[in-house]
Amino acid sequence: MNHVEHYHDWLRDAHAMEKQAESMLESMASRIDNYPDIRSRIEQHISETKRQISLLEEILDRNDISRSVLKDSMSKMAALGQSIGGMFPSDEIVKGSISGYVFEQF
């Protein structure tokens, strides 16, 4: 694999990660009622994430790089699993915050 193919893979991975973040954040925001400040910040983060997705899609399209449907689908499934796993505990906001922090850092 040459450096151009690595670059294309990286862009596809970045797109899939942003799609996962979007799904995870939207799911979390839909369930937070008791913490309006946190919900507002999550909604702001959703807007930022959508902008990142848009920019990545522009780069992918401009360079005629196909999007990885498999990676996008798998990332959305992972986000769904995370949101389902977090919806039942009473400390969802703490677990969601930790999960979001870890996701952003790694």
N, C-alpha and C positions, 0 to 999 in steps of 0.2 A: 504494500500500500504506500503510495507516495504522499507527499505533503498536501497536495490538493485534495486527495481523497480523505485524508485525516481532517482537513478543514471542513469538507462537506459533512462528514460524520459528526463532527463537533457541532455544526449548525443544526443538524437534525436532532441531535441529543438535546441541545439547548431549547429547541422548539418544543420537544416532548416534555422537558422539565417545566417549562413555563405553562404548558397546557395542564400539567398535573397540578401545579401551584394554583392555577385559576380554579380548577374543579374543587380542590381542597379548601381554598379560601371562600368560595361561594357557598359551599356546604356549611362551613363553620359560621359564616355571617348569617345564614338563614336560621340558625338555632340560637343565636345570642340575643336574648331579650333583656337580661338584667344588667348588662354592662354596655350602655350606649356609647361611651367613649371608645371602648375597645372595638365595638361594632363599626363605629365610624372610621377608625384607623384601618380596620380590615377592609372596609369598602374602598378606602383610598388605595390600599395595597392592590386590590382587585383592579382598579383603574390603571395603576402603574404596570401591573402584570399584563393586562390587555394591550397596553401600548408596547411593551416588550415583544409580545407575540406578533403584533402588527409589524414592528420593525424587522423581526426575524423573518417573517413571511415575505416582506419586501426584498430582503437580501436573498432568500431562497429563490424567489421568482426572478429577480434580476440576473442571477447567475445560473438560471435554468437547473436548479437542484431540486430533485424530487423530494417530497416530504415522506417521512417514514410513517405510513399508516399504522404499522405494527407497533412502533415505539409510541406513537400518540395514543393508540388504543390501550396499550399496556399501562401507560402512565395514568390514564384516566381511570382504569380499573384499580390501580394502586391507590389513587386518591379516594375512590369510592370506599375501598377497604379501610382506609384510615378514617374516613368520616363515619362509617358504620361502627367501627371499633370505638370511636370516641363519643358517640351520641348517648350512651347509657350511663356512664359514671357521673356522679354528682360533681366531680372535679374536672369536668370536660374543659373548662376554660383554661385551667392550668396545663392539662395534657395537650390541649390544642396549641397553647403558647409554646410549650417545649417542642412539640412536633414541628411547628412553624419555624422556630429558631434553628433547629437541627437541619431542616430542609434548606433554609437559606444559606447556612454555613457550609454545607457539604454538597 
